[in-house]
Amino acid sequence: MSDVETTESVEEERARREEEIRKAGEEEKVNVNHRLTEWYKIDEQTWSTAQEVAPGSGIWVYRDVLPKEMDIVQRIEEVIDDPENDYFWREAMVGYQMKMPEYRDCVDFKYKRTDIEQDTSEHGDKLRQLHDDVHYRQLQIVKDYTRRYHIGELRYWEATNYVKYGPGQHFQEHHDHGYSYNCVVSLVAFPTDGYEGGELFFRLQNVSIKPKAGDVYIFPSNFMYPHRAMPVLSGTKHSMVTMLDFSEKYHMPEITQETDS
């Protein structure tokens, strides 16, 4: 083969590869646009009103997402209170499963639907149904929020953490995305009210929130949104916390392994 023929062959191969890359890019563009169109479709408005708590804050409250008629706390308690199963309130932890009550003082119960797929008992059925009821209603507001800010799909939902605070209990200032966890958007839901204290406080935005039963608050998870759960003065405060991310790949076990560089 002559040098001219070799050069022409190389050029043809390069052109072929560039065309393959171009076609793959076009296909991916169509695929992404289709997925976004489907993602932003809201099946049902599961909230009464939606409002940014302070102009430009990025912190939104969606009212009446989890109405009292859902009996969320009662449904959790009747499972946990039954001594015949392995579900229970545990002392809250932080970071890589550390107990620091001076920093976070409460009890919680955390689960994903996939955690209980093998539980064929009545308790498992109840927890799966509760998950589905809550997830459907929260998914609609997440779609609305991500559409407002052009965030795109949040495919990964971590386990929902059902949290219970008694008098004097609290969670010191923290941001949700950081050293030990990756997330883009945070949801904090309040299935009940009727307690004193326990405000949700955002220091940099100077926003103090006293939730109403049924409220769900959505906000960015990054370091610009440090927040704290103020001490409960009386009564019992219940909240439900869920972190959302773009992909499950950021939540594989190896993410907790440290590197030297």
N, C-alpha and C positions, 0 to 999 in steps of 0.2 A: 504493500500500500504506500502510495506516495505521500510526501509531507502535506500536499494540498488536500488529498483525500482524508488524511488523519485530522487535519484542522477542521475540515467540513464535518467530519463525524463527531468531533468534540463539540462543535457549535450546535449541531443538531441535538445531541444529548443534553446540552445545557438548556436549549430552547424547550425541549420536551419536559425537563424537570421544572422549569419556570412555569410552564403551562399547567402542570399538575398542581403546583403550589397555588397558582392563581385560582384554579377551579376549586381546590380544597378550601381556599379562603372565602370564595363566593358561597359555597355550600354552608360553611360555618356561619357566615353572616346571615343567611336565610334562616338557619337553624336557631341562632341566637334571637333574631327578631321574632320568630314564631314563639319561642319559649317565653320571651318577655311579654308578648301580647297575651299569652295564656296566663302568665303569672299575675299580670295586673288586672285580670278579670275578677271582679268581686261577685261572689255567688249570692250574697245576701248582706244587707247592711245590718250588722249585729250590734250597733251602737245607736244611742239616741242623739248625741251631739259629739263633736270633736273640736278641740280647741288647743292652740298653742298656749302654754301657761304663762309665757312672757314673750313679747315680740322678739323674734330672731333667736330664741333660746334653743330651738330644735327639740324641746321637751313638750310632748303632746299628751293630753288626757282624752280618753274615749270613755264616755259615760255609759253606764248600764250594759256593759258588755257581758258581765257575769251577774245576772239578777239574782236576788235573794231566793227566788223560787227554785234555783238550781241546787240549793242546799249543799254547797260544796264542802263546807266544814263538817257538817253532819255526816256526809258520805265518806269523808276521809276518816273521821273519828270512829265510825262504826266498824271499819275494817281494822284500824290500829288497836282499838280497845278489845278486840276478840283475841283471847289468849291462844286460840287454836292455830294461829298463823305466825309467820316470821316477820311481819311488818310492824314497825315500831318507830316512835319518835326517838331521835338520837341527839346527843349534844352536838351543836353545830361546830364545824371545822372550817379552816381557811387554808389557802395555798395547797400544798401537797399533803392534805389530810393531817393538819396540825390543830390541836386544841389551844385556843388563845381567848379565854373568856373575858379578859380585860379589853380585848379588841372586838370580839363578836360573841355575844352572850344571848343565846336563844336555843330552841330545839327545832329540828327540821325532819322532813320525810321527803325523799327525792326519788323519782322514778321516771323511766321512759317506757313507752309501750313495749318496745323490744325486750325490756328487762323482765317482763312478766308474761311473755308469749307462751311459756311452758307451764304456767300456772293455770290448770283447768278447774280450779276450785271456784266456789261462789265468790270468794274474795278477789280472785284474779279477774273474774267477769266484771265485778263492780269497778275495779280500778281501770280496766280497759274502757268501760263505758264512760267513766269520768274523764279519762284522757281524751276520748273522742269528742265528748261534749265541749270540753274546754278548748281543745285545739281548733276545732272548726270555727268557733266564735272568735278566737284570737287571730286565726289566720286571716280573716277578713280585714281586721284593722291593720295587721302587718302589711297586707297588700296596699291598703290605702296610704299608709305612712311611707312605704318604699316608693310608691308612685309619686308622692309629693316631692321627694328629694332625688328621684331618679337613681335609687340605690341598686335596683335590679333584684334578681332572685336571691333569697336567703334559704338555701336548700337544707342547711343543717340547723336543727333545733335540739338543744341539749335537753336533758331531763328537767322537767319542771320541779322546782324545789318548793314544797309547801312548808312555810315557816311560821312558828308560833312564838310570840314574845309575851312574857308576863311582866308584872310591875318591876321596874328597874332594869329590865333587859334592853339591849341596844345592839347596834352594829356601827363601829367607828367609821370614819371617812375612808373611802376606797373608790377606785374605779374598776369596772368589771373586766375590761381588757387589759392584760398586763403580764407580769412575770410568769404566772402559772396558768394563764388561760387566754384563749383567743376568742373574740366575739366582735360583732359589728354593731348590733342593736340589742338593747336590753328591754325586757318587759317586766313590769312589776304590777301585779294585779292585787286587788283588795276585795275579797269576797264578803267581808263584814266590816262594820264600824262599831261604834258604841264603847270605845276606850278613850282614855285621856292621854295626851302626849303622843309619842311615837311618830312624829312628823317625818316626812321624807325631805331632807334638806340638801340642796345643791349650793355649795359655797361660792363657786366662781360665777354662777348665774344669780346668786343672792335670791334663790327661790326656796320658800318653805311651803310644803304641801301637806294639807290635812285631807286625806282621801275620804271619799264616800263609798259606801258599799256598792260594788259593781264596777268601780273605776278600774281602768287599765292605763298605766302610764308607759309611754314609749320614748326612749331617748338614746342617743349615741353612747356606745360603751367605752369610748377612748378616754385618755388622760385629761381631756378638757372637761370631763363631766364627773369629777369626784363628788360623791354623795354619801350621806350617812342616814341611818335610821336612828332617830333621837330616842332617848329612854322613854319607855312606857311609864306613865304615872299611875294609872289604875286600869283595871280591866285586862282583857286579853286581845292582843292584836294578831290577826292572821294576814299573811301575804303570800303571794305565789310569784316566784321569780323564774324567768326563762331567758336564756341567752341564745342569740341567733347568729349564724355565721354563713359565709358563702358556700363552704364546702366541708365535708366530713374529713378531708385529707389533713386539715389542721388539727384534728382531734384524735389522731392515732396514738397509741401508747408511747411510741418513741418521741413524741413531742415533749415529754417530761424529762428526757435525757439531756444532761448538760454536755456542752462541748468545750474544748480548750481554747477555741478561737472566738 
